[in-house]
Amino acid sequence: MAAACAQAEDTQRVVFIAHTAAGVDADLPPQRHWRYAALSPAAPARNSTSALQIRPVWARAPDAPGAPPSGFDTEDGAPGATGTGFDLQLAADGSVLTPRGAQGAAIPADLRLSALALRPVVLPSALRAGIRVDSEDRSGDHAGLHRTLRVRTVDATVAVLDLDLRGAGLQGHGRQAVRIDDGQPLETRLYLEHAAGGTAPEVHRLHVIDMATRPVLDLELDDAMAQDYVERTREMLDAPPFSAPSDDPSQYQPHPTPEGALESWMPAADGSELEAMLLVAVQRAPDGGRPRIVLGADGRAIGDTGAPIDAFVSLRARTVELLDAAGRPLPGIDATIVQPTLPMSDRQRLEDTQLGFPFRVPADASADALWTLDSVRMTGDVEAYRWDHAETVSRDTTRTGNDDARIEWTTPYRATLVQDAWAPTRREGLWTTAVPVDADGNEIPSAQFTTRRSPDMPGDWRTPATLPPLAYESQRMPLRLEIATATPIAGLRLRHYRWRDEPRTWTFHDFRKRLSDAERAAYEREFGRKASMR
C-alpha cells in the first residue's frame, strides 16, 4: 500500500551506526560512515535458529571526497544492499553466519563489521555485576572470534557489559547495553584492530545506538565537542565563583524567572503559539539531485515582526505523514522516523541533509512526488510543564518535596541540587529549580549552571579503562544544578513544576502559502523546481 505514514512498530527498531576506520599511519585521515538502519525479525535459514533483517534507511560518508550531503554513497550511485537490506543469520550460540544481501547484492564492509554490534547477546539466566561469560564464534564471518563479556551493571531491564574480543583477525574491546529479556543491544561501542591478509591492522571505532533511547547524536559523534563540554565543566567548577567567592559582582545575578512562572525552556500545556508557525518547504538541491525537504518554525510567516519568541518545544514523534495539497499521502513514499526527538523553536531551520532531521524517505522516492508535498503531519508527545508549588529548606537539609531531588551542601557559598534522570517510559513527574536565600528568606544573587556529564569522564577509545561511557549511561547520570553565591547561603527556595507527556499533532504547512505573490515568485526562482543549478 502506497502511503506516507510511518509509525513505531513492536517488531521494528531504528538504530544509528557510526563507523570510523583508520590505518595505523596517523598521517592518514580517518574515514567515517554514518547510517540509519531499520531492524526487524527475518525468516531464519535452514542452518540458523533466528535472523535479523537490516534495512539501511540513510547513509552518509562525510569524509569521502565529493561525497553528497545525503543519500546512499555507493560507488555506482545505486543503493544495492545498502538500500534493499540484508539478513543476519544467527546460530544457537549467537554466532553470526555470513550475512545475506537481498537479491545477492554485495554488503558494504562496514556493515559486515557492524554485525558484531547488532546481534543479540546470549545472557546467563542469573545476572549480577561481575559475572563473566566466554563464547566463541564457530562459523560465519568471524569464525574463531573469542568473546568475553563481563557484567558491569544490571537493573530490572538492562545489563551493561564490558567486552573483550580476540581472534579471526580482530582484537579489541568495548561496552554494550542490552535488554535482559531478549539480549537485544540498545547501544554498543567497539574499538577494534583488524588485520586482514597480513597487512598492517586497520583501527575501527563502531558506535551503534537504538534511537528509541533518545541519544544526542551530535554530542556522541563529535569527540571534540564532547571533550570540550567536559573541559568547560571542569574549568567552570575550578574557577570563581564556583571554586571560591568572586570579587566580580557581575558574576552573580537574581534569578531571571519570577516565582510561579515557567522557566524559559519549559513548554507550557498550551503550545499553540509555536505550533502555529511550523513550516515545510521543498527546495531544489544545488547539485540537481533529489529535492530537499526543509522543516522549520518562523513567527514572521504568521505576521510576527518582533523578536523570536522564547518558546522551545520538543516532540517525541510516533508517526509522520507526507501529504499533498488535497491532504492525501504522497504515493510511494513511506517515511521512516529515525530521530524521534524533534526540538523546535522560533527561527529554526532543519534540512533533510542534517543528521538530526526526524524522518527519511526511501532512496528511490520519486522527485515528482516530493515536489507535490504540501504539508507534513507528525503525532507524538510533548513534555508539558505547569507550576506546582514552592518550599524553603534550611541549610544542611538534604531531602526535598521532590523524591527525585536532593541537595548537596559543600561550602557556605555553594550548594548543588541533584535530580535523578527519568526513565524513558515515565510519563509524568516533578522538576525542581532552586533560588538561594538568606536567613530572612530573601533571595541572594547567584551564579548557576546545569551539567550532567562528569568532569572526570574518560574519552579515549584506545583502552578499556578510558573508553567513553555509553550514551545510555550518560543519560542516566543525575542532573546537577550548581549554585554559587558571594554571601553565605541560609537555605534554598525550591520551585517545583509538574510535568507530563501530552499528545500533540504538529502540522508543518507549505512555506510558500505564507508569502506574497512577489515573494513567492522570487522564492521559486531561487529554490523552486525550475530554479537554475547553483
C-alpha positions in Angstrom: 0.0 0.0 0.0 1.4 3.4 -1.0 1.2 5.6 2.0 3.3 8.3 3.6 2.7 7.3 7.2 5.4 5.8 9.4 5.0 4.8 13.0 6.8 2.8 15.6 6.1 -0.9 15.4 6.7 -3.5 18.0 8.8 -5.6 15.6 10.9 -2.8 14.1 13.7 -0.7 15.6 15.8 2.1 14.2 19.5 2.2 15.0 22.2 4.7 14.2 25.5 3.2 13.1 28.7 5.4 13.3 31.7 3.6 11.9 35.2 5.2 11.8 38.1 3.4 10.1 41.7 4.5 10.1 45.1 2.9 9.3 47.9 2.7 11.8 49.6 5.6 9.9 48.5 8.7 11.8 49.0 10.9 8.8 46.1 9.3 7.0 42.8 10.9 8.0 40.0 8.6 9.3 37.0 7.7 7.2 33.6 8.0 8.8 30.4 6.2 7.7 27.1 7.1 9.3 23.9 5.1 8.7 20.4 4.9 10.0 19.0 1.3 9.7 15.7 -0.3 10.5 15.9 -3.7 12.2 13.2 -6.3 12.2 12.9 -10.1 12.6 13.5 -12.2 9.5 12.9 -15.8 8.4 15.8 -18.0 9.6 17.7 -20.0 7.0 18.0 -23.8 7.3 21.1 -23.7 9.4 20.0 -20.8 11.6 17.9 -20.5 14.7 16.9 -16.9 14.2 17.6 -14.0 11.8 17.6 -10.2 11.9 16.6 -8.2 8.8 18.6 -5.0 8.5 17.3 -2.3 6.1 19.6 0.8 5.9 17.4 3.9 5.6 20.0 6.7 5.1 23.8 6.7 4.7 26.5 9.3 4.6 30.3 9.2 4.3 31.1 12.8 5.4 34.9 12.4 4.8 34.7 11.0 1.3 36.0 13.3 -1.5 33.0 14.8 -3.3 30.5 12.8 -1.2 26.9 14.1 -1.5 25.5 15.6 1.7 22.9 12.9 2.0 21.6 9.7 0.3 23.4 6.4 -0.3 27.1 6.9 -1.0 27.8 3.8 -3.2 30.4 3.7 -6.0 27.9 3.3 -8.8 25.2 5.5 -7.3 22.8 2.7 -6.7 21.6 1.7 -3.3 22.4 -2.0 -3.7 22.4 -3.9 -0.4 22.7 -0.6 1.3 19.1 0.3 0.2 17.5 -3.1 -0.1 18.8 -4.5 3.2 20.3 -7.8 4.2 19.7 -10.6 6.8 21.9 -11.6 9.7 21.5 -15.3 10.3 22.2 -16.3 13.9 23.3 -19.7 15.2 22.2 -21.0 18.5 25.4 -19.9 20.2 24.9 -16.3 19.0 27.4 -16.7 16.1 26.7 -14.6 13.1 26.5 -16.6 9.9 27.6 -15.0 6.7 25.2 -12.1 6.0 22.9 -12.5 3.0 22.1 -9.5 0.8 18.8 -9.1 -0.9 18.9 -10.5 -4.5 22.5 -11.4 -4.0 23.6 -7.7 -3.6 27.0 -7.1 -2.1 27.1 -6.0 1.5 29.4 -3.0 2.4 32.4 -4.0 4.5 31.5 -1.6 7.3 28.0 -3.1 7.6 29.5 -6.6 7.8 31.6 -5.4 10.8 28.6 -3.8 12.3 27.1 -7.3 12.7 29.3 -7.6 15.9 27.3 -4.8 17.5 23.8 -5.7 16.1 23.5 -9.3 17.1 21.6 -10.3 20.2 23.7 -11.4 23.2 23.2 -14.8 24.9 23.0 -13.9 28.6 23.1 -16.3 31.6 19.9 -16.8 33.5 21.3 -15.4 36.8 22.7 -12.0 36.2 24.7 -9.9 38.6 27.6 -7.4 38.4 30.9 -9.1 37.9 29.8 -12.2 36.1 32.0 -13.3 33.2 30.8 -15.1 30.1 33.1 -16.6 27.5 32.0 -17.7 24.0 33.4 -18.3 20.5 32.0 -17.9 17.0 32.3 -21.4 15.3 31.1 -20.3 11.9 30.2 -17.3 9.8 32.2 -14.1 9.0 34.1 -14.2 12.3 34.7 -17.9 12.9 37.2 -18.3 15.7 36.4 -14.9 17.4 36.5 -15.3 21.1 34.3 -13.0 23.1 34.5 -12.3 26.9 31.6 -10.4 28.4 31.7 -9.0 31.9 28.6 -7.7 33.5 29.3 -4.1 34.6 25.9 -3.1 36.0 22.4 -4.6 35.9 18.9 -3.4 36.7 15.4 -4.8 36.1 15.5 -4.4 32.4 19.1 -3.7 31.1 22.6 -5.0 31.6 25.7 -3.0 30.8 28.6 -5.2 29.6 32.3 -4.8 29.2 33.5 -6.6 26.1 36.8 -8.2 25.0 37.2 -9.7 21.6 40.2 -11.7 20.2 40.6 -13.9 17.1 39.5 -14.1 13.5 42.0 -11.3 12.7 40.3 -9.0 15.3 41.3 -7.8 18.7 39.7 -5.1 20.7 37.3 -4.1 23.5 34.0 -2.3 24.0 30.9 -1.7 26.1 27.3 -2.6 25.4 23.9 -2.1 27.0 21.5 -5.0 26.2 17.9 -5.8 27.1 17.7 -8.6 29.6 14.6 -10.2 28.3 15.9 -10.9 24.7 19.5 -9.9 24.7 18.9 -7.2 22.0 21.6 -4.5 22.1 20.4 -0.9 22.9 23.9 0.5 22.4 27.4 -0.7 21.6 30.8 0.9 21.5 33.6 -1.1 20.0 37.3 -0.4 19.4 38.8 -3.0 17.1 42.1 -3.6 15.3 41.6 -5.7 12.2 44.5 -7.4 10.4 43.5 -8.8 7.0 45.8 -10.8 4.8 48.9 -10.0 6.7 48.6 -6.2 6.1 49.0 -3.6 8.8 45.9 -3.5 11.0 43.1 -1.1 10.5 41.6 0.6 13.5 37.8 0.6 13.7 35.6 2.6 16.1 32.0 1.4 16.0 29.1 3.1 17.8 25.6 1.7 17.3 22.6 3.3 19.2 19.0 2.3 19.3 17.3 5.6 18.6 14.4 4.8 21.0 16.9 5.6 23.8 16.9 9.2 22.6 20.6 9.9 22.2 22.0 13.4 21.4 23.9 12.3 18.3 25.9 15.5 17.8 27.4 15.1 21.2 28.1 11.3 20.7 29.7 11.7 17.3 31.9 14.7 17.8 34.6 13.7 20.2 36.0 17.3 20.3 32.5 18.6 21.2 32.1 16.1 24.0 35.5 16.6 25.4 35.1 20.4 25.2 31.9 20.1 27.2 33.7 18.1 29.9 36.6 20.5 29.9 34.4 23.6 30.1 32.5 22.0 33.0 35.8 21.3 34.8 37.0 24.9 34.2 33.8 26.4 35.5 33.9 24.3 38.7 37.6 25.0 39.2 37.3 28.8 39.0 35.4 31.5 40.9 32.6 31.9 41.6 32.2 28.1 41.9 35.6 27.3 43.4 35.5 30.3 45.7 33.5 33.5 46.1 34.3 36.0 43.3 35.2 39.7 43.7 33.3 40.4 40.5 29.7 41.3 41.4 28.6 40.9 37.8 29.0 37.1 38.1 26.0 37.0 40.4 22.5 37.7 39.2 19.0 37.5 40.6 17.0 34.5 39.2 15.6 35.6 35.8 12.2 33.9 36.3 9.6 35.1 38.8 8.3 32.5 41.3 5.2 30.8 39.8 6.2 31.4 36.2 7.6 28.8 33.9 11.3 28.8 33.1 12.0 29.9 29.5 12.9 26.4 28.3 9.7 24.8 29.8 6.9 24.2 27.2 3.5 25.1 28.6 0.5 22.9 28.3 -0.8 25.3 25.6 1.9 25.2 22.9 -0.3 26.7 20.2 1.9 29.8 19.7 4.9 27.8 18.4 2.8 25.2 16.7 1.1 27.9 14.6 4.4 28.8 12.9 5.5 25.4 11.8 6.6 25.3 8.1 7.8 22.9 5.4 9.4 23.6 2.1 10.7 21.5 -0.8 13.8 23.0 -2.4 15.9 22.2 -5.4 19.2 20.6 -4.5 22.3 22.6 -5.6 23.6 19.6 -7.4 20.3 18.9 -9.2 19.7 15.7 -7.3 16.6 14.8 -5.4 14.8 17.8 -3.9 15.4 18.6 -0.3 12.8 18.8 2.5 13.2 21.6 5.0 11.3 21.9 8.3 11.2 25.0 10.4 9.4 27.4 12.6 9.3 31.2 11.9 7.0 33.7 13.6 7.5 36.1 10.7 5.5 33.8 8.5 2.4 34.4 10.6 2.9 38.2 10.9 5.0 38.3 14.0 7.6 41.1 13.2 9.1 41.2 16.7 12.0 39.3 18.2 11.7 35.5 18.2 9.5 34.1 20.9 11.3 32.2 23.8 9.1 29.1 23.4 11.0 25.8 23.0 9.1 22.6 22.4 10.3 19.1 21.8 8.1 16.5 20.2 8.7 12.8 20.7 7.4 11.6 17.4 5.4 8.4 16.8 4.0 8.9 13.3 4.7 11.1 10.3 2.6 11.7 7.1 3.7 13.5 4.0 0.6 15.0 2.3 -0.3 16.7 -0.9 -2.5 19.8 -1.2 -5.6 17.6 -1.0 -4.5 16.1 2.2 -3.6 12.7 0.6 -0.5 10.8 1.4 2.2 11.1 -1.3 2.2 8.0 -3.4 5.0 5.5 -2.9 6.7 7.5 -0.1 6.7 5.6 3.2 8.8 7.8 5.5 10.7 6.2 8.4 11.1 8.1 11.7 14.8 7.9 12.5 15.2 10.7 15.1 12.1 10.5 17.3 13.0 13.6 19.3 12.3 16.8 17.4 13.1 20.1 19.2 11.7 23.2 17.7 12.0 26.9 18.4 11.2 30.2 16.6 13.5 30.9 13.6 14.7 27.3 13.5 15.5 25.6 10.2 16.3 21.8 9.7 17.2 20.3 6.4 16.9 16.6 5.5 20.7 16.6 4.8 21.3 17.1 8.5 21.8 14.3 10.9 19.0 15.5 13.3 16.3 15.5 10.6 13.4 13.5 12.1 12.5 11.2 9.2 13.9 9.8 6.0 12.1 9.0 2.7 13.1 5.9 0.6 16.3 6.3 -1.5 14.2 5.7 -4.6 11.5 8.2 -3.7 10.1 10.0 -6.8 11.2 13.6 -7.2 7.9 14.3 -8.9 6.0 13.1 -5.8 8.2 15.1 -3.5 7.6 18.3 -5.4 3.9 17.9 -4.6 4.5 17.9 -0.8 2.1 20.4 0.8 2.3 19.6 4.5 3.9 17.2 7.0 1.8 15.9 9.9 3.5 14.4 12.9 2.0 13.0 16.0 3.7 12.3 19.3 4.1 13.6 22.8 5.3 16.9 24.3 6.7 17.2 27.8 4.4 20.0 29.1 5.0 21.9 32.4 2.9 23.8 34.9 3.6 25.4 38.2 3.1 23.2 41.2 4.4 24.7 44.5 7.4 26.2 46.3 9.1 25.3 49.6 12.0 26.7 51.6 14.5 24.4 53.1 17.2 25.4 55.5 20.9 24.8 55.1 22.1 21.2 55.7 18.6 19.8 54.7 19.2 17.2 52.0 15.8 15.9 51.2 13.2 17.9 49.2 9.5 17.7 48.3 10.6 16.0 45.1 11.5 12.4 45.7 13.9 12.6 42.7 15.8 15.5 44.0 18.3 16.0 46.8 20.7 18.8 48.0 24.5 18.6 48.5 26.0 21.4 50.7 29.7 21.9 50.2 30.8 25.3 51.5 28.8 28.2 53.0 28.7 29.7 49.5 28.0 26.6 47.4 25.1 24.1 47.0 24.1 21.6 44.4 20.6 20.4 43.6 20.9 16.9 42.2 18.0 15.3 40.3 17.8 11.8 39.1 17.2 11.2 35.4 13.8 10.0 34.4 13.3 6.6 32.9 12.3 6.8 29.2 9.0 5.1 30.0 8.0 7.7 32.6 5.1 9.9 31.6 4.9 12.5 34.4 6.7 13.8 37.5 8.2 16.8 39.3 11.0 19.0 38.2 12.7 21.4 40.7 14.7 24.6 40.4 16.3 26.5 43.3 16.9 30.1 44.4 19.4 30.7 47.3 18.0 32.8 50.2 19.4 34.4 53.3 18.3 34.0 56.9 15.3 36.3 56.3 14.2 34.3 53.3 15.3 37.0 50.8 16.9 35.9 47.5 20.6 36.0 47.2 22.0 36.8 43.7 23.8 33.7 42.4 25.6 32.0 39.6 24.1 28.8 38.3 24.7 26.2 35.6 23.4 22.7 35.0 25.5 19.7 34.0 25.1 16.0 33.6 28.4 14.7 32.3 31.1 14.3 35.0 34.2 16.5 34.6 36.2 13.3 35.2 34.5 11.4 32.4 37.0 9.5 30.2 37.2 10.0 26.4 39.9 7.8 24.9 38.6 4.8 22.9 42.0 3.0 22.9 41.9 1.4 26.3 39.0 -0.2 28.2 39.6 2.0 31.2 39.3 5.2 29.2 36.5 4.2 26.8 33.8 6.9 26.8 30.7 5.8 28.6 27.6 4.8 26.6 25.1 7.5 25.9 22.7 5.1 27.8 24.9 5.6 30.8 25.4 9.3 30.4 21.7 10.0 30.1 21.1 8.2 33.4 23.5 10.3 35.3 21.8 12.7 37.6 21.5 16.3 36.5 23.4 18.7 38.8 22.3 22.3 39.3 25.4 24.0 40.6 24.8 27.2 42.7 27.3 29.7 43.9 26.9 32.9 45.9 29.0 35.8 47.3 27.4 35.6 50.7 26.6 32.6 52.9 23.5 30.6 51.9 21.0 30.1 54.7 18.6 28.0 52.6 17.1 27.3 49.2 13.8 28.3 47.9 12.8 25.3 45.9 10.4 25.7 43.0 8.5 22.6 41.9 7.0 22.2 38.5 4.7 19.4 37.4 5.4 17.8 34.0 3.6 15.2 32.0 3.6 13.8 28.5 0.7 15.2 26.4 -0.3 14.1 23.0 0.2 16.5 20.2 -0.3 16.8 16.4 2.2 19.0 14.6 1.4 20.1 11.1 4.1 21.8 9.0 2.4 23.9 6.3 3.8 24.9 2.9 6.0 27.9 3.5 5.1 29.3 0.1 1.5 29.8 1.1 2.6 32.4 3.7 4.3 34.5 1.1 3.0 37.4 -1.1 2.8 36.8 -4.8 6.1 38.8 -5.3 7.8 36.9 -2.5 6.7 33.6 -3.8 7.9 34.4 -7.4 11.3 35.3 -6.0 11.4 32.2 -3.9 10.6 29.9 -6.8 13.3 31.5 -8.9 15.8 30.8 -6.1 14.7 27.4 -4.7 11.8 26.1 -6.9 11.7 23.1 -9.2 12.8 25.2 -12.2 15.4 27.2 -10.4 18.8 27.1 -12.1 21.5 25.0 -10.6 24.0 27.0 -8.4 
